[in-house]
Amino acid sequence: MKSLWITRSAWVVLVTSLAGSFSVTAAEFRRLPLSEYRDKMKAGWIGQIAGVCWGGPTEFRFKDAIIPEDAVPRWTPSMINDAFGQDDLYVEMTFLRSLEEHGLDVSTRQAGIDFANSRYPLWCANDAGRRNLRKGIAPPDSSHPQFNRCPNDIDYQIEADFSGLIAPGLPQVAIDLGERFGRLMNYGDGMYAGQFMGALYAEAFFETDLVRLVEKALRAIPADSQYAEMVRDMLAWYRADSSDWQKTWRLCQEKYRKNPEFQKASNGGIDCKINGAYVLMGLLYGKKDPDQTILISCRSGMDSDCNPSSSAGVLFTTLGSSSLPGRFTRELNQEKKFSFTAYNVPGLLAVCEQLARQYVVRAGGRIVTENGQEVFLIPHQAPRPSALELSWAPGPIANSRFTPEEMAKITAVNVSEDVKKAVEKFAPGWSIDRCGQDMDPGIREQFGGKSNVLVTHPLDQETGCVLFRTIDVPGSKKTHLHLVVGHDPQGDFELIVKADGRELLRKVVGPKTASAHWLTEEVDLSRFGGNRIKVELVNQPTGWSYEAAYWAEIKLMSE
């Protein structure tokens, strides 16, 4: 691809005539036809989708071990549609939505409000960051190690793909978006991991040599960070032996898993450095082969769906969707929306193009028409990495808190009117408090073979959702509470029943206690005969994984 050169004087006039927030170090534009941008950007999303779907069945089933070849499922074209409920994808679409609705200058505080109002289940740094935001701890403190116990987790690494796909050839955009969105949940290496991934995508529109691509992305993060050290190690180990990925995997284990120096502020197997190494394992040793790239990243283990999603996303961007094997594209559902988002595939591609157009111009570039076709003229950027910070020796907090006006916008901490109405309809006389928005609480027409089921979810990892009612217990009759309650197939929760603050029942509702998802309990209230009492049913979280309660029957019975 030829570059388009302009004179220095013309460049000065252009820069001063356009709004821009990025410095450019060379009087050179890189030329990217819009058709090529669309082709590569679409491929980046398909790579993410294919990688997470293919690796999904193996996720965290193999820790500190190479996954055997026969333990990885065989790819079939229909698997591509398993992605619509994946957190690898829908979280970053929340960030896209913030940019779409509030513009390129959306503040990190507004981004935090939007993230706090998300309704999907989260884990690790994402969950900790969102809980902090909902409590009023605004960014950058929402990710600070003083408030977040897992700042180096993989979360922003798996969500930063968007930041490069909307910034072709503009790695500084990926850096700045990391400060805007990565700060919501990650700190130090955790944030650099996402900035590095975003820079990989940004450069993948122009660089197809994968070693040079990694070297260029490395310039986007602090050289003294442990994450940068990991990237340099991966490049060195690859150069030393470019054929044996399993040898390099063992070197990674020795340094980044067994050496305590690289486990500081680590949350075990979800640490960004070891999983980032597995992304590069597939990207480098896959030798531009889509299948091998995914399989090597997947077989490295740990977060073995997120990692191939990242490596395939970057590789596919370099290739373009028109060059991909049909088995990755032909059965992709174009109309189905990604869970908890406003986007189907065409809508997702459209918003990315819309934002890319704005970023190209914001960076001092132009969009011109040549022979009836639009072309991006993109200036070179010398990336300016964020300041070095260490999660195990963090700097001071910013004492950043949301104002009362901002807190009023975080509606996820309040029980929605729709959920209140659902409770009134399902169990007249009962009320609800502290119901989180995860897993879309409300009425399900069908669940687990039962009809008209009420779904609740804890507010956060420590705070259970409560259904409550004040009743007059007859003095002359035996009174009991009849409950039929179920759990999500992928999770459990703790059922707590209280009367006047006294705990009457505490029991896990899950696969070991329920039959075909359902548990039936009779709670005797006769001891309270002749008294008015407050009855509380608590949907208490356990391990914070699919913690919804499914209520089929809530009845007070006297005889």
N, C-alpha and C positions, 0 to 999 in steps of 0.2 A: 504494500500500500504506500503510495507516494504522499509525502507531507506537502502542505501548502504554506509557502513562506511569504511574509509580508515585511515591509520595511519597518525599522525601529520607530521612525516618526509616525507612520500610520498606526502602529501599535499603541503609541502613547495617546494619540487622538482617540482611538477606540476605547482604551481603558478609561480615560477620563470622561467619556461620553456615556458610559454604561454604569448602572449601579453594580457594585461588586464588593465582595468582602474577602477576596483571596488575592494573595500576591503571586505574581508570575515571574519566573527568573529567566525565561528565554523568550525572544521574539519569534515564537513559532506556534502555529496551530497544528493540531492533529485532526485529520479529516475522517469523519465517520458518517457515511450515508445513513439516513434515517432507517432505510430498509434493513441495513446491517445491524443497527442498534436494536431494532425490534427483534430481529432473528436471534441475536445473542442474549438479549434480556429475557426473552421467552425461554431460551434454552437454560438459562440460569435457574429459573423457577422449576422447569421440568426436572433438572438435575436434583434439586432439593427434594422434590416430590418422589422421584424414583428411589433416591438413596434412603429416605426415611421409610418408605414402604417396604423395600427389600430387606432392610436390616431390622425392621420393627419386631419380628418374632424373637430376635436374639437379644434385645435390649437388656443389659445388665444381668444376663444369665451366665456370662462368663467374665469373671473378674481376675485380673492378673494371669490370664491364660489365653493362648491363641485358640480361637474357635475352630474346631475340626471342619473340614470342607463339607462333610455330609450333614453337619448341623445347621448349615445355612440353607434356607429354602431355595428352590429353583425359581427363577424369575418367570412370571407369566404376565402377559399384557394387561390382564384385568386387575393385577395388583396395584396399578397406578392410581386407582380410585380409593385406596385405603388411606389416603393422605388428608382427607378433608377434616378429620378430627384431631390432627396432630399439633401439639404445642410448638413443634419446630417451625410451624408455618403461621398459625393464627396469632401468635404473640407479636411477631414483627408486622403483621397487618394492622394491629392496633397503632403502631408507630406511623405507618403509612397514612392511616386515617387522620391522625393528629396533624400531619403535614398537609394533607388534603383540605381539612376543615379550617385550620388556623394559619396556614401559609408557611413559607420557608423559615420565617422568623419566630415560629412557635417557641415559647419559652420552655425551659425544662420543668418549670412549675406547672404549666398547663399540660405538658406531656405527662407529668406525674398524676395530675387529676384524672386525665383520660385513662391512664393505666390503673389507677385505683378503682375506677368504675368498671373495669373489665369483669366479665362474669364467668371466665373459664377456670378450671382447676389449675393450680400452679404448685411447683415444688422448689426446694432449694433456695437459691438467691432470689429468684423471681418472687416466690411466696413471701420471703422475709421482707423484701423491698416493698411489695404491695401492702403487706400488713403495716409496715411503718408509715407508708403514705396514708393509709386509711386512719391511722392513729393521729395524723397531723404532722408527722415528721417529714418535712419537705426535702426534696433534693437540694444539695448533694448529700445531706445527712442520711437519707433513706438507705444509702448503700454503705455508709461508714461502718467500719468494723465495730465501733462502739455499740451500734444498734443492729448490726447484721452479722451473724455468726458464720456466714459462708460467702464472703466477698469474692473469693477466687474461684467460685463455681463456674460451670460451663455456660451459664444461662445466656449472657449477651453474645457469647461466641456463636451460639446456634440461632440467634435472632438478628444478627447484623448483616445478613446477606442483602437485605433491602437497601442498605446504605451505600453499597457499591453498585447495585443494579440501577439505581436512579442517578448515579454519578459517573458516567462513563469517562474514564481517563482523568478523574478528579479525586485523587485519594484524600485531599484535604477535607473534602465534604464528608467522607467516611469518618475521619478523625473527629470533625466537629459534631457529627451526628452521634458519635460515641459519647461525647461529653454531654449531649442533650438527652439521649435515651439510655445509653449504657450506665449512666450515673444513677439511674433509678434503682438499680439492683446490684451493680458490681462496682468494685474498687480495685485499684492497682492492676495486677495481672489479669483479673477478671474482666476489666474494661479494655485493657490493651488487646486481649484475645479477640474481642469483637471488632476493634479498630483494625487489627491485622486482617481479619476475614473480610471486612468491608473493602480494605485496600486491595486485597487479592481480586475481588470482583471488579473493582474500578479499573484496575490495570488489565484484567482479562479481556477487555474489549479491544486491546491493541497488542498485547504480548501473548504469544502462543508457546514460546519456550518456557517450560514449567519451572526450571531452575531460575531463570532470569525473572520470571514472574514472582516467585517467592522472595528473591533478593529485593525486588522493587517494593513489595508490600512490607518487607522488614523495615524499610526506612520510615514507616508510618508510626512506629512505636518506640518508646525509649530504649536506647541501646543497652542500658545497664539493668533493664528488667530481667527477671528470670524467664519470662515468656520469650523475650528476644534471644536469650541464651539457648533456650530449647530449639528455636528456629535455626539458629546457627549450627547447633549440634546436628540437627536433622540434615541440613545441607552437607555438612562435613562427612557424616556417616554415609550418606548417599553417594557422595563423590568417591569415598573410599571403597565402596562395594555397591554398585548400582543394580545388582542382580538378586541379592539375598535380603529380602525385606524382613524375614524372620530373625536374621542376625541383628539388624537394626532395632527390631522390636525388643530383643533381649537387652541391648545397650540402653534403650529407653527405660526398661524396667529397673536396671541397676541404678541409674542415676535419678530418674524422676519418680520412682515409686519406693525404692529401698533406702535412698539417701535422705535422712531427716531434714537436711538443709533445704530440700526442695518439696518438703511436705508441710512447711510452716503455713499456717492459715489455710490448710487444705481440708476439704471435706471428703477425704478418701478418693474413691474412684470417680467422683464427679468433678475433680479438679480440672481446671481449664488446660493446664500445661500437658498432662499426659494425654488427654483427649485431643488437644490440638496437635500433638505429635502423631496421633493416629490419623488425623485428617491429612497431614503431610505425608504420612506413610503411603496412603492410597494415591494421593495426587502425584507423588514423585515416582514411586515404584510401579504405579499402574501404567506408566509409559503411554499415556493418552488413550488407553483402551477403556471405554466406558464401563464394561463389566468388571475388568480387573481393578479399576480404581475403586469401585464400590465394594467389591469383595475383599480387597486388602484392608480398607478402612474398617469394614464390618468385622472381619476375622480378627482384627487386633483387639476386639473385646470392649469391655466397659460400656460406654454409651454408644452402643454399636448400631443405632439407627441415626442418631444425630451426626455422628462423625462421617459416615458415607454420604449423608445429605449435604454436608458442607463440601466435601471433596468433589462429589459429582456436580454440585452446583457450580463450582469454580471451573472444573474441566468443561462441562457442557457449555458454559459461557464462551470459552475459547473456541469451541467447535461451531456453535450456532445450531438452532433447532432444525434447520433444513438439512444438516449433515448427520442428525441422530438416527440410529436404527429405529424403524417403525414400531418395534415392540415397546418402546418407551413413550410413544405418543398416540398411537392410533385409537386406543380405547379411553383416553382421558375424557372424563365428563366435563363438557364446556359450560354447562348450565348450573350445576350444583354449587352452592355457596360453601366456602370454608367456614367451619363452625365458629360461631360467635363473631362473624365479620359481615361486612356489607358486600364482599367481593366473591364473584365467580371468576373463572379463569379470564374471560375477556375483560371484565371489570378491573381485575388485578393488573393486567397488562396495560390497560388504558391509564390508570392512575400513575403507574411507573413512568410511562412516556410523558404524561403531563408534568410530573415533577422533574424529570430529566431535562425537558425543554427549559424549565425555569432555572435549573442549576447551571446549565451550560451558559446561559446569558448572564446569570449572577456572577459566574466565574470570569467574565470578560470575554466569553466566546460569542459566536454568532450562529444563526441558522439561516443558511442561504439556499437558493434554488438553482440547481444545475440540470439542464436538459429535462426540466419538468419534475425533478426529484429533489426533495429536501436533503440537506447535508448539514451535519453538525461540524462546526469549526471550533475545536476545543483547545484552549491554551494548555501548555505544559504547567504542571504545578510541582513545586518542590515541597513535599510534605513537612509540616511542622508538628512533631509529636507532642503529645500532652506531657506535662511535667511528671517526673518520676515520683511514684508513691509506693509504699510497701504495706501490704495488708497486715503484716505481722508487727509493723512499727509505724502505725498510721499517724498522720498529722492531726492537728486539732480539729474538732468538729466546727461546723459553721454556725451552729445554733439556729438552724433554718427550720422555721415552723410555718405551716399554712395559716393564713389569716382566717378569722371567722367567716369572711365572705368567700374565701376559697373553700373552706370546709363545707360550706353550704352546697357547693357544687359536687362534692363527693357523696353521691346518693347511694353508693353501694353499702355504706355503713347503716343506712336506714332500710327498714323493711318496706318494699315497694307496695303501692296501693293494690297492684294486681295480686301479689301474694296474700295480702290481708283479705282481699275478697275471696281468694281461693280457699283460705282457711274457714271463713264464714260460711261458704257454700258447702265445704266438705264436712265440717264439724261445728254446727251452729252453737254459739255460746263460748267457743274457744277463741283465744287470741294468740298472737305470735310476736316474739321479740328476738332480736339478735340473729336474724336469719341472713346469712350471706347470700350473695348472688351467684356463686359458683354452681355449676351444673343445672342452671336454669330452674329454680324452684317454682312450684305451682302444681297444677293438676295435670296428670297424665291420663289420657283416655284408657290406655292399656299398659300394664307392666307386670311381668312375671306371671302371666296368666290371670291377672285380676284387673277389674275395670275401676275407673274413677279413683285413682291413687294420688294422694297428696305427697309432694316431694319437698323436703326441707334440706338445708345445708348449714353447717356451723358458720359463724361469722368469720372466725380465723382459727389458727392452729391451737389456740388455747381456749377459745370462747364458743361454747355450745349454743345451738339454736334452741329456743324454748317455746313450747306450746303450753298455754296456761289457762286456767278457768277457776273461778270461785264458785263453790257449790255448798248447799246445805245438805249435810248427810243425815238421813232419817235416823231417829233414835230407836225405832222398833223393827227395823228391817236390816237384813244383811246386804251390804252394798259393796260392790267391787267394780274395778275398772278393767274393761276388756280391751285388749290391744292386739292387733295383727299388724306387724311392722316388718319391712324387708330391707335388704341391703343391695347395693350395686354389685353386679357380678365381679367387679375388679377391686372391691374394697369392703370395709366394714366400719362400724362406729359403735360407740357405747351408749346404750339406752339407760337413762337414769330417770327414775320416777320419785318425785318428792310430794309430800303433803305437809303444809304449814312449815316448810323448810326442813322437815325430817326425811331422810333418805329411806325409801321403802324398797327400792329395787335398783340394782346396778348390774348390767349384763351386756356383754359384747354381742352385737347382732352381726353375724358374719357366716362364712361357709361352715365353720365348725359347730355353730349353735343353731343355725336355721336350716329348714328343710325346703329345698327348691327356692331359696331366697327369703323364705318367710318364717317368722317366729311369732308364736301366740303366747301371750302372757295374761294371767288374771291376777290383779293386784287388789288385795283385800283392804277396804277402807272402813270396815265396820267399827274399828276401835275409835273412830272419830264421830260415832253416832251422836246426834243431837247438837253438832257443832257446825259452824261455817268455816270452811277451810279453802286454801288455795292449792290447787293441784298443778304440778309442773311436770311436763314430759320433756326431757332434755336429749337432743341429738348431739352428743358429745364427741368431738374428734378423737381419734386414736393415733394412727400413723400418718394422718394427713394425705390420704390417697383414696379418692372417690368416696368421700365421707357422707354422702347424701343418705337421708332416711326416707324410706318409702312407706307411707302410712296407708294401710288398706282399711283398717277399722279402729275407731276410737269411740268407745261407748261406756257410759256409766249405767250400771245395772243394779237394781234393787229387787229383793225377793223376800 
